[in-house]
Each structure stands twice: as structure tokens, then as C-alpha cells.
Amino acid sequence: MAAVPGTQLVLAPELHLSAQPRLLEEQADYPDEVAVPVPGPLTKSLSELSRKHDVWLVPGTVFERADDGRLHNTALAFSPQGELVARYRKVFPWQPHEECAPGDHFVTFDIPDVGRVGLAICYDGNFPEAFRQLAWMGAEVVLQPTLTTTSDRPAELVLARANAIANQLYVVNVNAAGPAGLGRSILVDPEGIARVEAGEGEELVTDVIDLDAVTRVRRHGLAGVSCMWEQLMRAGPAIELPVYAGRIQPPPGD
């Protein structure tokens, strides 16, 4: 906050607070050792932090111990008033390596007078349905905390741009830097242009994004010519989608 006055939102990588061991150093019982209840003492501290600095805070993800005893990889979002406004349990854990129980729904939250934010976590980006669902729910930007330690990071960068293009929204994919991860965080605009690309080392990545760009691109099209989202919402209800056992429905509020 001292380095970048006026910051409104801070995002950290996946499992940042859990200090996940490196890939070849992981122990099977590690998630169970560091799992926390939500809400609980950790969320209370994060709430106080967001309120102290008057900032929207998405502190990566934590291993959450649910009431039924299962563990989830969970993203949290706090308002500048310290309210826990969103909790998203990763729907697509990195199987078979990640043994957390999957979540069963997607999550958005609103920043008043700014726009709607969707939450995704790392491997969710490999499933186009996740970002399509968030866009359908009204998300104009998707925050995607990530912890990638493997050689498929280049593919994830392609997917970040593809998910932004296909849904005409911003994608903010913040990956853990070395030695925990491979870094190369990226912020992509609704036309698939990488506004910011980080290196592999520890880095403070900043940008100012204008969510009105989402409205502009969806209205006038990618490069002024391709209005995929408008066409999908207009023509989608008439298209049978057997793979989803149904049809596209008008988004909530339309």
C-alpha cells in the first residue's frame, strides 16, 4: 500500500499463506496440518488487515477445513470494511495430485460503483466452462490465484488469454514466484491483450484496469469486429447443447 498509493485491490497467489512446500518436498499430511476453519482466527486477522488498509483483499487461497471434516482449497475475498464477502472452493482441483474435495458452485462478488468480480483458482483455468459460468454470472474480471510449479505454465498463459477472449472479460492470473512456483503472472484485457507480464522471480505487479472496457468490447467487438458474447446471449437459448443436457439460459437479471 505504501509503494502504490491509491491501491483498491490486492491479490496474492494460491496457497500463499499456507507456505506450500515445493513439489518434490510435499508431504501427504501437509494440507491437514495447516487447514483452518472459515470463518476463524485467520479470517479475523485478514479482516482486520483489509479494514486497516481500506482495501479489497484476496489473499490467495487457504486449505479450509469444512464442517464435515473435508478439506477444500478456498479463495477468500474481504471488503475494505473487513467483511468476508466471498468464499470460493476450487471446483477443479489438480487431480490426482491435489486431494482436496472439490467445490460445487462458482462465486462472484460486487465492488460497488466498480463492477463484478469472479473467483477462479489455478487449474480451473483449464476448464472453459468455469470462466464461461463466471461470465454468465456477470463477472467482468476474474481473479485467478495460481501456484504452478510444473512445465505447463506456458499453456496456462495461453488459456488465460483464451478465457479472456472467449468471454470478453479481464483475467488476472497471479502465479507464485520462485522458488515456490514458476512465476510469470499475467493480466489480460477483454481482447486478449496481455497488459502486464511478470518474470519468474518475486515481483510486485501493478496495473489500473477500467471495467468499462468490458462493456465497450462486448458492444463493439474484439478489435471492433467480433461480438461473440452478444451473439452467444442472443442466439444461445435456441441452440441445443446435449453435452450440458440443456440450453444456454439468459443471464440473471436479463
Phi, psi and chi 1 to 4 in degrees:
 res  aa     phi    psi   chi1   chi2   chi3   chi4
   1 MET       -  -35.6  -63.5  -59.4  -66.1      -
   2 ALA   -69.8  -33.6      -      -      -      -
   3 ALA   -75.5  -31.5      -      -      -      -
   4 VAL  -131.1   80.6 -171.5      -      -      -
   5 PRO   -57.8  143.1  -22.8   33.8      -      -
   6 GLY    89.8    0.5      -      -      -      -
   7 THR   -58.5  133.7  -64.1      -      -      -
   8 GLN  -106.3  -23.9  -67.1  178.9  -72.5      -
   9 LEU  -145.3  137.3 -173.4  146.7      -      -
  10 VAL  -121.7  132.4  174.3      -      -      -
  11 LEU  -126.6  132.1  170.8   65.9      -      -
  12 ALA  -113.0  163.7      -      -      -      -
  13 PRO   -68.8  169.1  -19.1   32.3      -      -
  14 GLU   -59.1  137.0 -179.6 -176.7   18.8      -
  15 LEU    53.9   28.4  -62.9  174.9      -      -
  16 HIS   -59.3  -45.1 -179.7   68.4      -      -
  17 LEU   -75.8  -20.9  -64.6  174.2      -      -
  18 SER   -83.4   -9.7  -60.0      -      -      -
  19 ALA    51.5   56.8      -      -      -      -
  20 GLN   -56.8  132.0  180.0   80.4   -9.4      -
  21 PRO   -63.1  162.3  -18.2   30.7      -      -
  22 ARG   -64.2  162.3  -60.7 -175.7 -166.2 -178.3
  23 LEU   -53.1  -45.4 -178.6   63.1      -      -
  24 LEU   -86.6    0.6  -61.1 -179.0      -      -
  25 GLU  -110.9    2.3  -61.5  173.6   -7.3      -
  26 GLU   -68.7  143.4  -67.2  179.5   -3.3      -
  27 GLN  -110.5  145.8  -58.6   89.9   25.8      -
  28 ALA   -60.9  -30.0      -      -      -      -
  29 ASP   -92.7    3.3   57.8  -10.3      -      -
  30 TYR   -60.0  -50.2  179.3   79.1      -      -
  31 PRO   -55.8  -38.9  -26.1   36.4      -      -
  32 ASP   -66.4  -33.8 -172.6   64.0      -      -
  33 GLU   -69.4  -34.5  -68.3  177.0   -3.5      -
  34 VAL  -105.1    1.1  -60.4      -      -      -
  35 ALA   -64.2  145.4      -      -      -      -
  36 VAL  -129.8  154.8  -62.6      -      -      -
  37 PRO   -78.1  151.3   29.3  -35.0      -      -
  38 VAL  -130.2  116.0  176.4      -      -      -
  39 PRO   -74.8  166.6   29.2  -35.6      -      -
  40 GLY  -177.4 -168.0      -      -      -      -
  41 PRO   -57.6  -39.4  -26.7   35.6      -      -
  42 LEU   -66.5  -45.0  177.9   59.9      -      -
  43 THR   -66.1  -29.9   56.2      -      -      -
  44 LYS   -64.2  -43.3 -179.6 -179.9  178.8 -178.7
  45 SER   -65.4  -41.3  -64.4      -      -      -
  46 LEU   -66.3  -37.3  -67.9  168.0      -      -
  47 SER   -60.7  -44.8  170.7      -      -      -
  48 GLU   -63.8  -37.0  -66.7  170.7   -7.1      -
  49 LEU   -66.2  -45.5 -167.8   64.4      -      -
  50 SER   -65.4  -37.5   63.1      -      -      -
  51 ARG   -69.5  -41.6 -175.3  169.0   55.7 -110.2
  52 LYS   -58.7  -40.9  174.4 -177.2  176.2 -179.2
  53 HIS   -99.3    2.1  -66.5  -73.4      -      -
  54 ASP    53.5   54.2 -169.6   30.9      -      -
  55 VAL  -141.5  148.5   68.6      -      -      -
  56 TRP   -73.8  130.9  -68.1   87.1      -      -
  57 LEU  -127.8  121.5  176.5   61.9      -      -
  58 VAL  -119.6   91.6 -179.0      -      -      -
  59 PRO   -82.8   47.7   32.4  -35.3      -      -
  60 GLY    71.8 -137.7      -      -      -      -
  61 THR  -132.6  165.8   72.2      -      -      -
  62 VAL  -133.7  159.3  -61.4      -      -      -
  63 PHE   -80.4  115.1  -73.6  116.7      -      -
  64 GLU  -100.9  131.1  175.1 -162.0    0.5      -
  65 ARG   -94.3  112.0 -171.6 -177.5  -53.8  -79.2
  66 ALA   -76.5  169.3      -      -      -      -
  67 ASP   -61.5  -28.5  -67.7  -19.9      -      -
  68 ASP   -87.0    5.3   60.5    6.6      -      -
  69 GLY    92.3  -13.3      -      -      -      -
  70 ARG   -74.1  156.0  -63.0 -165.6  -57.6  169.7
  71 LEU  -103.6  139.1  -60.8 -176.0      -      -
  72 HIS  -127.0  150.2  -63.4  -81.7      -      -
  73 ASN   -92.4  109.8 -173.4  -12.9      -      -
  74 THR  -124.1  129.5  -58.3      -      -      -
  75 ALA   -93.1  140.0      -      -      -      -
  76 LEU  -120.8  149.2  -53.2  169.9      -      -
  77 ALA  -135.5  132.1      -      -      -      -
  78 PHE  -121.1  142.4  -62.9   85.4      -      -
  79 SER   -85.3  167.4   74.7      -      -      -
  80 PRO   -62.7  -15.8  -25.5   36.1      -      -
  81 GLN   -87.9    0.3  -67.6   74.2   42.4      -
  82 GLY    86.5    9.4      -      -      -      -
  83 GLU   -83.1  135.2  179.9 -174.5    1.1      -
  84 LEU   -77.0  100.3  176.1   59.3      -      -
  85 VAL   -93.2  -16.8  -64.1      -      -      -
  86 ALA  -154.4  143.1      -      -      -      -
  87 ARG  -137.8  117.5  173.7  174.6   62.1  177.4
  88 TYR  -121.0  122.5  165.1   63.6      -      -
  89 ARG   -93.9  124.6  -66.5  168.4  170.8  172.0
  90 LYS   -50.8  118.7 -169.9  174.9 -175.3  178.5
  91 VAL   -76.8  -32.8  168.5      -      -      -
  92 PHE  -119.9   79.2  -67.9  107.3      -      -
  93 PRO   -60.0  154.6  -20.1   32.1      -      -
  94 TRP   -77.1   83.4 -175.4   40.1      -      -
  95 GLN   -85.6  145.1  -64.0  178.4  -10.8      -
  96 PRO   -90.7    5.4   35.0  -36.8      -      -
  97 HIS   -75.7  -34.3  -48.8  -74.6      -      -
  98 GLU  -101.2  115.5 -173.1  177.0   -7.6      -
  99 GLU   -93.6    5.8  -62.6 -178.7   -4.2      -
 100 CYS   -63.0  150.3  -72.2      -      -      -
 101 ALA   -70.7  138.5      -      -      -      -
 102 PRO   -74.5  149.3   26.8  -33.5      -      -
 103 GLY   -74.5  173.2      -      -      -      -
 104 ASP  -125.1    9.9   58.4    9.3      -      -
 105 HIS  -160.5  161.8   65.2  -79.3      -      -
 106 PHE   -99.1  160.9  -65.9   96.9      -      -
 107 VAL  -136.3  137.9  172.9      -      -      -
 108 THR  -129.7  163.2   64.1      -      -      -
 109 PHE  -146.4  157.7   64.8   93.2      -      -
 110 ASP  -104.4  137.1  -69.3  -31.5      -      -
 111 ILE  -102.0  110.0  -62.4 -179.6      -      -
 112 PRO   -53.1  136.6  -26.6   35.9      -      -
 113 ASP    65.3   10.3  -58.1  -40.7      -      -
 114 VAL  -122.2  -63.6  175.2      -      -      -
 115 GLY   164.5 -171.5      -      -      -      -
 116 ARG  -106.5  135.9 -179.3  162.5  -65.0  176.2
 117 VAL  -115.1  134.0  179.3      -      -      -
 118 GLY  -105.3  153.7      -      -      -      -
 119 LEU  -115.3  133.4  -66.0  173.0      -      -
 120 ALA  -139.6  161.2      -      -      -      -
 121 ILE  -132.1  118.7  -57.5  172.2      -      -
 122 CYS    39.1 -102.2 -162.8      -      -      -
 123 TYR   -62.7  -16.8 -159.3   53.2      -      -
 124 ASP   -53.6  -31.6  -74.6  -28.4      -      -
 125 GLY   -64.8  -16.8      -      -      -      -
 126 ASN   -80.0   -3.3  -71.1   55.5      -      -
 127 PHE  -119.2  103.9  -62.5   83.9      -      -
 128 PRO   -55.4  -28.6  -23.2   33.1      -      -
 129 GLU   -60.6  -32.1  -63.9   81.7   -0.3      -
 130 ALA   -64.3  -48.5      -      -      -      -
 131 PHE   -73.9  -32.1  -78.8   70.0      -      -
 132 ARG   -63.8  -41.1  176.9   53.2   50.6   83.1
 133 GLN   -64.5  -43.1  176.6   67.2   24.0      -
 134 LEU   -64.3  -40.5  -70.5  168.6      -      -
 135 ALA   -63.8  -42.1      -      -      -      -
 136 TRP   -61.1  -30.9 -176.2   83.8      -      -
 137 MET   -80.8   -0.1  -67.0  168.0   66.9      -
 138 GLY   103.2    4.0      -      -      -      -
 139 ALA   -63.9  135.1      -      -      -      -
 140 GLU  -105.3  -18.0  -62.3  164.5  -81.0      -
 141 VAL  -144.2  139.5   54.0      -      -      -
 142 VAL  -113.8  123.2  175.5      -      -      -
 143 LEU   -92.3  124.6  -55.4 -179.4      -      -
 144 GLN  -128.2   79.4 -174.3 -175.4    5.2      -
 145 PRO   -61.4  138.3   20.5  -30.3      -      -
 146 THR  -139.0  147.3  -63.1      -      -      -
 147 LEU  -137.3   86.9  173.9   55.2      -      -
 148 THR  -107.8  125.3  -67.7      -      -      -
 149 THR  -115.3    1.3   61.0      -      -      -
 150 THR  -113.7  171.3   48.2      -      -      -
 151 SER   -76.3    6.4   54.5      -      -      -
 152 ASP   -92.4   11.7   58.0  -15.3      -      -
 153 ARG   -57.8  -41.4 -177.6   58.3 -178.2  162.8
 154 PRO   -56.8  -37.5  -27.5   36.9      -      -
 155 ALA   -66.1  -36.6      -      -      -      -
 156 GLU   -63.9  -35.3  -69.6 -178.8  -16.5      -
 157 LEU   -66.5  -38.3  -60.0  177.3      -      -
 158 VAL   -63.4  -44.0  172.8      -      -      -
 159 LEU   -65.4  -36.7  -73.3  164.0      -      -
 160 ALA   -59.9  -43.8      -      -      -      -
 161 ARG   -69.7  -40.4  -64.4 -175.9   66.0 -177.9
 162 ALA   -64.8  -42.6      -      -      -      -
 163 ASN   -64.8  -36.3  -74.9  -34.7      -      -
 164 ALA   -66.3  -44.7      -      -      -      -
 165 ILE   -65.2  -49.0  -68.0  169.3      -      -
 166 ALA   -64.1  -29.4      -      -      -      -
 167 ASN  -111.5   -1.1  -63.1  -68.7      -      -
 168 GLN    51.2   59.3  -61.9 -175.5  -50.6      -
 169 LEU  -146.6  171.3   46.0   64.5      -      -
 170 TYR   -81.2  144.7  -76.1   94.9      -      -
 171 VAL  -126.2  123.7  172.9      -      -      -
 172 VAL  -114.1  101.7 -174.2      -      -      -
 173 ASN  -106.8  104.1 -178.2  -57.9      -      -
 174 VAL  -104.6  110.3  173.9      -      -      -
 175 ASN   -99.7  146.1 -172.3   32.7      -      -
 176 ALA   -60.2  139.5      -      -      -      -
 177 ALA   -83.2  169.8      -      -      -      -
 178 GLY   -65.7  148.9      -      -      -      -
 179 PRO   -87.5   -2.8   33.3  -36.7      -      -
 180 ALA   -70.0  -42.5      -      -      -      -
 181 GLY  -138.1 -167.1      -      -      -      -
 182 LEU  -100.9    4.4  -62.9  179.9      -      -
 183 GLY    63.0 -140.9      -      -      -      -
 184 ARG    61.1   46.7  -59.9 -178.6   66.6 -172.2
 185 SER   -62.0  155.3  -62.4      -      -      -
 186 ILE  -146.0  143.9 -169.8  169.5      -      -
 187 LEU  -123.3  120.3 -169.3  158.5      -      -
 188 VAL  -115.5  138.4 -172.8      -      -      -
 189 ASP   -90.5  175.8   79.2    1.2      -      -
 190 PRO   -65.6   -8.2  -22.7   34.6      -      -
 191 GLU  -104.2    8.1  -64.6 -176.2   88.9      -
 192 GLY    84.7   10.3      -      -      -      -
 193 ILE   -86.7  129.2  -61.2  169.9      -      -
 194 ALA   -76.8  108.2      -      -      -      -
 195 ARG   -76.4  -36.8  -69.7  179.3   53.3   88.5
 196 VAL  -138.1  134.6  177.7      -      -      -
 197 GLU  -133.6  120.9  -65.0 -177.9   82.7      -
 198 ALA   -89.3  167.9      -      -      -      -
 199 GLY   -88.1 -164.1      -      -      -      -
 200 GLU   -87.1  -20.1  -63.3  178.9    0.1      -
 201 GLY   -91.1  178.9      -      -      -      -
 202 GLU   -61.7  134.1 -175.7  174.7  -12.7      -
 203 GLU  -158.2  142.1 -171.8  170.7  -13.4      -
 204 LEU   -94.8  111.5  174.8   63.1      -      -
 205 VAL  -100.6  126.6  178.0      -      -      -
 206 THR  -130.1  154.2   63.3      -      -      -
 207 ASP  -165.6  161.4 -163.6   10.7      -      -
 208 VAL  -115.9  117.3  178.3      -      -      -
 209 ILE  -112.0  147.3   63.0  173.7      -      -
 210 ASP  -115.0  107.9  179.8    4.9      -      -
 211 LEU   -69.7  -11.1  -64.6 -172.3      -      -
 212 ASP   -63.7  -20.1  -73.5  -18.2      -      -
 213 ALA   -63.6  -31.2      -      -      -      -
 214 VAL   -63.6  -46.7  175.6      -      -      -
 215 THR   -60.0  -44.2  -58.2      -      -      -
 216 ARG   -61.9  -47.8  171.2 -179.1   57.7   80.0
 217 VAL   -68.5  -38.9  173.9      -      -      -
 218 ARG   -69.3  -28.7  -70.5 -179.7  175.9  177.8
 219 ARG   -81.6  -44.6  178.0  179.2  -60.7  150.9
 220 HIS  -104.1  -13.4  -60.6  -71.2      -      -
 221 GLY    99.5  157.2      -      -      -      -
 222 LEU   -59.8  122.5  171.5   66.6      -      -
 223 ALA    57.1   22.8      -      -      -      -
 224 GLY    79.5    7.2      -      -      -      -
 225 VAL  -129.1  -26.3  -66.6      -      -      -
 226 SER  -118.5  107.9  -62.6      -      -      -
 227 CYS  -103.2   65.9  -58.6      -      -      -
 228 MET   -62.8  -42.5  -61.2   91.8   68.9      -
 229 TRP   -66.2  -44.1 -172.8 -104.4      -      -
 230 GLU   -61.2  -42.1 -176.6  -82.1  -28.1      -
 231 GLN   -67.0  -39.8 -178.0  173.2  -17.6      -
 232 LEU   -62.5  -44.1  178.8   69.1      -      -
 233 MET   -70.2  -29.1  -66.8  -60.9  100.7      -
 234 ARG   -80.5  -45.2  171.5  169.9   42.7   84.2
 235 ALA   -95.4  -19.6      -      -      -      -
 236 GLY   -56.0  -43.5      -      -      -      -
 237 PRO   -59.7  -20.3  -28.2   37.4      -      -
 238 ALA   -90.6   -5.7      -      -      -      -
 239 ILE   -99.1  124.6  -58.1  170.1      -      -
 240 GLU   -75.2  136.5  -69.2 -171.3   12.5      -
 241 LEU  -126.5   80.3  -63.0  169.4      -      -
 242 PRO   -57.6  -31.4  -23.8   34.3      -      -
 243 VAL   -62.6  -25.7   67.9      -      -      -
 244 TYR  -109.7   10.0  -62.2  120.4      -      -
 245 ALA    54.0   41.6      -      -      -      -
 246 GLY   177.3 -152.6      -      -      -      -
 247 ARG  -135.9  163.0  -59.6  170.0 -176.1  -96.3
 248 ILE   -68.8  131.8  -65.3  172.6      -      -
 249 GLN  -104.6  151.5  -59.8  -63.0  -38.8      -
 250 PRO   -56.5  139.7  -23.3   33.3      -      -
 251 PRO   -61.4  157.0  -20.9   32.5      -      -
 252 PRO   -54.8  133.3  -22.7   32.3      -      -
 253 GLY    91.6  -11.9      -      -      -      -
 254 ASP   -88.7      -  -78.8   17.0      -      -
